[in-house]
Amino acid sequence: MSEIILGKNQYGKAENRVVRIYRDTPRHEIHDINVSTCLRGDFTAAHLVGDQSDVLPTDTQKQTAYAYAKEKGLLSIEDYGLTLARHFVHDVAPVQAARIEIDEYAWERAIVDGAEHDHTWIRKGQEVRTAAITVDADSEYVVGGLKDLIVLKSTGSEFAGFLSDPYTILEPTHDRVMATSLVAQWRFTSTEVDWETVYGQIKTALITQFAVVQSLALQQTLFHMGRAVLEEHPQIAEVRLSAPNKHHFVYDLSPFGLENNNEVFNADDRPYGLIQATVTRDDAPPAGPAWDLQQGWLA
C-alpha cells in the first residue's frame, strides 16, 4: 500500500484589523488596514504528533502586526509588509518563508466650513488597495494591487462577430454600456520603489485605458490596461487582471409606447461573464512563490 505523508502546509493569523493614527501634529494622519500573516517551514512535528515547539502562535503574529504598526511605522503597506515578513523569516528560526497579505481602506478628510478637518475623515469607497509580500531566506517578492474598483462607460464598447451555435441567442451590439468591478495585481521585480507614487500612476493608467480604448471586447480592454502599466513601469514584470462583466441590458419600454435609445437599462448583477488575463513581459523573471496565497490553498 502507498504511504500516507504530510503535504504542503502553512499557518497564520488572518484578517487583523489594524488602524494606525499619527498624532505627532495637530493634523492627524490615518492608515487603516486588514493584514493577514502566514508562516511556512518544517512544521511536520506539529501535524503528526502535536509538538508545538517550532510553532510561533498565531496570537503572537497578531501582536507583532499591531506592535510593528507603532514600532516600525505604517506609511506604505508594501514597506510595512516587507518589515513584518523579514522579521518572521530572519528572527524566528523555524520560519523559512513568510507571506503577508494586506488590504488598505482609504479615508478622506471631512470638509468643515470649507476646509479639510485635522482629525475627522469620511471613508472613501472607490477601491481597496492591496499588497502581498513573500519573503524567504533568499528572495523577496512584492505584488501590489487593487480590488473593487467599479468603473463604467456608457459607450465606446462593442461585442459582435462572436462564435455562435444552436444555443446562442445573444444579439451583437456596436454600442453598449461596459462596466466592471476590477481586480488588478502587479508583480514588482524590485523593492526599491516609491510605493505611493507608483500606486497612483498605475490606477490612473488602468482607468485611462478603460476610458479611451474603443473596446471590441472586454478582453481587449484588459490587455491594453496591462500593457500600459508595463510600458510605464519597467520594475513591474506582469499584471494580472480579473473583470466581471457587470451587464447593463437595455430595458424594453415599448409596452408603454416609449422608445429606448440606450438610455434606460436593467443592471443585472448575476450571472456575469468573468474575464481574466495576465499581461507579462517575455523576459519576466520567475515569479517564485509571489502568487502563493495566504488565504486559499497552496499551488
LINLIN-V602888 format. One record per pair of residues at least 6 apart in sequence whose C-alpha atoms are under 7 Angstrom apart, sorted by the first residue. I is the first residue (numbers start at 1). J is the second residue. D is the distance in Angstrom with one decimal. If there is no record, write none. Layout:
i->[I | I]
j->[J | J]
d->[D | D]
This chain:
i->[8 | 10 | 10 | 10 | 11 | 11 | 12 | 12 | 12 | 12 | 13 | 13 | 13 | 13 | 13 | 13 | 14 | 14 | 14 | 15 | 15 | 15 | 16 | 16 | 16 | 16 | 17 | 17 | 17 | 18 | 18 | 18 | 18 | 19 | 19 | 19 | 20 | 20 | 20 | 20 | 20 | 21 | 21 | 21 | 21 | 22 | 22 | 22 | 23 | 26 | 27 | 27 | 28 | 28 | 31 | 32 | 32 | 33 | 33 | 33 | 33 | 34 | 34 | 34 | 35 | 35 | 35 | 35 | 36 | 36 | 36 | 37 | 37 | 37 | 37 | 38 | 38 | 38 | 38 | 39 | 39 | 39 | 39 | 40 | 40 | 40 | 40 | 41 | 41 | 41 | 41 | 43 | 45 | 46 | 54 | 74 | 76 | 76 | 77 | 77 | 78 | 78 | 81 | 81 | 82 | 85 | 85 | 85 | 85 | 85 | 86 | 88 | 88 | 89 | 89 | 89 | 89 | 89 | 89 | 96 | 96 | 97 | 97 | 97 | 98 | 98 | 98 | 99 | 99 | 99 | 99 | 100 | 100 | 100 | 101 | 101 | 101 | 102 | 102 | 102 | 103 | 103 | 103 | 103 | 104 | 104 | 104 | 105 | 105 | 106 | 106 | 107 | 107 | 107 | 107 | 108 | 108 | 108 | 108 | 109 | 109 | 109 | 109 | 109 | 110 | 110 | 110 | 110 | 110 | 111 | 126 | 127 | 127 | 127 | 127 | 128 | 128 | 128 | 129 | 129 | 129 | 130 | 130 | 130 | 131 | 131 | 131 | 132 | 132 | 132 | 133 | 133 | 133 | 134 | 134 | 134 | 134 | 135 | 141 | 142 | 142 | 142 | 143 | 143 | 143 | 143 | 143 | 144 | 144 | 144 | 145 | 145 | 145 | 146 | 146 | 146 | 147 | 147 | 147 | 148 | 148 | 148 | 149 | 149 | 149 | 150 | 150 | 150 | 151 | 151 | 151 | 152 | 152 | 152 | 153 | 153 | 153 | 153 | 154 | 154 | 154 | 155 | 155 | 155 | 156 | 156 | 156 | 157 | 157 | 157 | 157 | 157 | 157 | 157 | 157 | 158 | 158 | 158 | 158 | 158 | 158 | 158 | 159 | 159 | 159 | 159 | 159 | 160 | 160 | 160 | 177 | 179 | 179 | 179 | 180 | 180 | 180 | 180 | 181 | 181 | 182 | 182 | 183 | 183 | 183 | 184 | 184 | 184 | 184 | 185 | 185 | 185 | 186 | 186 | 186 | 186 | 187 | 187 | 187 | 187 | 188 | 188 | 188 | 189 | 189 | 189 | 190 | 202 | 205 | 205 | 205 | 206 | 209 | 209 | 210 | 210 | 213 | 215 | 219 | 222 | 222 | 223 | 226 | 226 | 227 | 230 | 237 | 237 | 237 | 238 | 238 | 238 | 238 | 239 | 239 | 239 | 240 | 240 | 240 | 241 | 241 | 241 | 242 | 242 | 242 | 243 | 243 | 243 | 244 | 244 | 244 | 244 | 245 | 245 | 245 | 246 | 246 | 246 | 247 | 247 | 247 | 247 | 248 | 248 | 248 | 248 | 249 | 249 | 249 | 250 | 250 | 250 | 250 | 251 | 251 | 251 | 253 | 253 | 292 | 292]
j->[298 | 38 | 39 | 40 | 38 | 39 | 37 | 38 | 39 | 58 | 36 | 37 | 38 | 58 | 61 | 62 | 35 | 36 | 37 | 34 | 35 | 36 | 34 | 35 | 36 | 62 | 33 | 34 | 35 | 32 | 33 | 34 | 66 | 31 | 32 | 33 | 30 | 31 | 32 | 69 | 74 | 28 | 29 | 30 | 31 | 28 | 29 | 30 | 29 | 118 | 118 | 119 | 118 | 119 | 74 | 104 | 105 | 102 | 103 | 104 | 105 | 102 | 103 | 104 | 100 | 101 | 102 | 103 | 100 | 101 | 102 | 61 | 99 | 100 | 101 | 98 | 99 | 100 | 294 | 95 | 97 | 98 | 99 | 95 | 96 | 97 | 98 | 94 | 95 | 96 | 97 | 54 | 51 | 52 | 94 | 80 | 195 | 196 | 102 | 131 | 131 | 195 | 100 | 133 | 133 | 98 | 99 | 100 | 134 | 135 | 135 | 95 | 98 | 95 | 96 | 97 | 98 | 136 | 137 | 136 | 137 | 135 | 136 | 137 | 134 | 135 | 136 | 133 | 134 | 135 | 294 | 132 | 133 | 134 | 131 | 132 | 133 | 130 | 131 | 132 | 128 | 129 | 130 | 131 | 128 | 129 | 130 | 128 | 129 | 123 | 124 | 121 | 122 | 123 | 124 | 121 | 122 | 123 | 124 | 116 | 117 | 120 | 121 | 122 | 116 | 117 | 120 | 121 | 122 | 117 | 149 | 146 | 147 | 148 | 149 | 146 | 147 | 148 | 145 | 146 | 147 | 144 | 145 | 146 | 143 | 144 | 145 | 142 | 143 | 144 | 141 | 142 | 143 | 140 | 141 | 142 | 290 | 141 | 290 | 187 | 188 | 290 | 185 | 186 | 187 | 188 | 290 | 185 | 186 | 187 | 184 | 185 | 186 | 183 | 184 | 185 | 182 | 183 | 184 | 181 | 182 | 183 | 181 | 182 | 183 | 180 | 181 | 182 | 179 | 180 | 181 | 178 | 179 | 180 | 177 | 178 | 179 | 211 | 176 | 177 | 178 | 175 | 176 | 177 | 175 | 214 | 215 | 174 | 175 | 176 | 177 | 178 | 214 | 215 | 216 | 173 | 174 | 175 | 176 | 215 | 216 | 217 | 172 | 173 | 174 | 216 | 217 | 172 | 173 | 174 | 248 | 245 | 246 | 247 | 243 | 244 | 245 | 246 | 243 | 244 | 242 | 243 | 241 | 242 | 243 | 239 | 240 | 241 | 242 | 239 | 240 | 241 | 236 | 238 | 239 | 240 | 236 | 237 | 238 | 239 | 235 | 236 | 237 | 235 | 236 | 237 | 235 | 229 | 225 | 228 | 229 | 225 | 224 | 225 | 221 | 225 | 221 | 221 | 275 | 241 | 277 | 279 | 239 | 279 | 279 | 236 | 280 | 281 | 284 | 278 | 279 | 280 | 281 | 278 | 279 | 280 | 277 | 278 | 279 | 276 | 277 | 278 | 275 | 276 | 277 | 274 | 275 | 276 | 272 | 273 | 274 | 275 | 272 | 273 | 274 | 268 | 269 | 272 | 267 | 268 | 269 | 272 | 265 | 266 | 267 | 268 | 265 | 266 | 267 | 262 | 264 | 265 | 266 | 264 | 265 | 266 | 259 | 260 | 298 | 299]
d->[7.0 | 6.6 | 5.8 | 5.0 | 5.4 | 5.6 | 5.1 | 4.0 | 5.8 | 5.4 | 5.7 | 5.3 | 6.6 | 5.1 | 6.4 | 6.3 | 6.9 | 4.2 | 6.2 | 5.3 | 5.2 | 4.9 | 5.4 | 5.1 | 6.1 | 6.6 | 5.9 | 4.6 | 6.5 | 6.1 | 5.4 | 6.2 | 6.4 | 5.8 | 4.4 | 6.2 | 5.8 | 5.2 | 6.4 | 6.4 | 6.8 | 6.7 | 5.6 | 4.5 | 6.4 | 5.5 | 5.0 | 6.4 | 7.0 | 6.6 | 4.4 | 6.3 | 5.9 | 5.4 | 7.0 | 5.8 | 5.5 | 6.6 | 5.5 | 4.4 | 6.0 | 5.6 | 5.1 | 6.5 | 7.0 | 5.8 | 4.4 | 6.5 | 5.7 | 5.2 | 6.4 | 6.8 | 6.0 | 4.8 | 6.7 | 5.6 | 5.0 | 6.3 | 5.9 | 6.3 | 6.1 | 4.6 | 6.5 | 5.9 | 5.8 | 5.0 | 6.0 | 6.4 | 5.1 | 4.8 | 6.5 | 6.8 | 5.2 | 5.3 | 5.9 | 5.7 | 6.7 | 6.8 | 6.9 | 6.7 | 6.2 | 7.0 | 5.8 | 6.0 | 6.2 | 5.3 | 6.5 | 6.4 | 6.8 | 5.8 | 6.3 | 6.5 | 6.5 | 5.3 | 5.8 | 5.7 | 6.2 | 6.3 | 6.9 | 5.8 | 6.4 | 5.5 | 4.1 | 6.9 | 5.6 | 5.4 | 6.5 | 5.6 | 4.4 | 6.6 | 6.5 | 5.6 | 5.0 | 6.4 | 5.8 | 4.4 | 6.4 | 5.5 | 5.2 | 6.3 | 6.3 | 5.7 | 4.5 | 6.7 | 5.8 | 5.1 | 6.2 | 5.6 | 6.9 | 6.3 | 5.4 | 5.9 | 5.6 | 4.4 | 5.0 | 5.3 | 5.3 | 6.3 | 6.1 | 5.6 | 6.0 | 6.0 | 4.2 | 6.0 | 5.8 | 5.6 | 5.6 | 4.9 | 5.8 | 5.9 | 5.9 | 6.6 | 5.8 | 5.0 | 4.5 | 5.5 | 5.3 | 6.2 | 6.0 | 4.3 | 6.5 | 5.9 | 4.8 | 5.1 | 5.6 | 4.5 | 5.9 | 5.9 | 5.1 | 6.5 | 5.7 | 4.7 | 6.4 | 5.9 | 5.1 | 6.6 | 6.1 | 6.4 | 5.5 | 6.1 | 5.6 | 6.9 | 6.4 | 5.4 | 4.4 | 6.1 | 7.0 | 5.6 | 5.3 | 6.5 | 5.4 | 4.0 | 6.0 | 5.8 | 5.4 | 6.5 | 5.8 | 4.2 | 6.4 | 5.1 | 5.7 | 6.3 | 5.2 | 5.0 | 7.0 | 5.6 | 4.2 | 6.2 | 5.5 | 5.7 | 6.5 | 5.6 | 4.1 | 6.6 | 5.9 | 5.5 | 6.5 | 6.8 | 6.8 | 4.5 | 6.6 | 5.8 | 5.6 | 5.6 | 6.5 | 5.0 | 6.2 | 6.8 | 5.7 | 5.5 | 6.6 | 6.2 | 6.0 | 4.6 | 6.1 | 5.6 | 4.3 | 5.4 | 6.0 | 6.0 | 4.7 | 6.5 | 5.8 | 5.4 | 6.2 | 5.6 | 5.9 | 4.4 | 5.7 | 6.9 | 6.2 | 6.2 | 5.2 | 6.9 | 5.8 | 5.5 | 5.2 | 5.1 | 6.1 | 6.2 | 6.1 | 5.0 | 5.8 | 5.1 | 6.4 | 7.0 | 5.7 | 4.5 | 6.5 | 5.7 | 5.2 | 6.6 | 6.6 | 5.7 | 4.3 | 6.3 | 5.6 | 5.7 | 5.6 | 6.6 | 5.7 | 4.4 | 6.0 | 5.4 | 5.8 | 6.3 | 6.3 | 6.0 | 6.9 | 6.4 | 6.4 | 5.1 | 6.4 | 5.4 | 6.2 | 6.9 | 6.6 | 5.9 | 6.6 | 6.8 | 7.0 | 6.4 | 5.6 | 5.5 | 6.6 | 6.2 | 6.1 | 6.0 | 5.2 | 6.9 | 5.6 | 4.1 | 6.4 | 5.7 | 5.2 | 6.3 | 5.9 | 4.4 | 6.4 | 5.5 | 5.4 | 6.3 | 5.9 | 4.3 | 6.6 | 5.8 | 5.2 | 6.2 | 6.3 | 5.7 | 4.2 | 6.0 | 5.7 | 5.1 | 6.1 | 6.9 | 6.1 | 6.4 | 6.1 | 5.6 | 6.9 | 6.9 | 5.7 | 5.5 | 4.6 | 6.2 | 5.2 | 5.1 | 6.5 | 6.1 | 6.1 | 4.4 | 6.3 | 5.9 | 5.0 | 5.8 | 6.4 | 6.3 | 6.1 | 6.6]
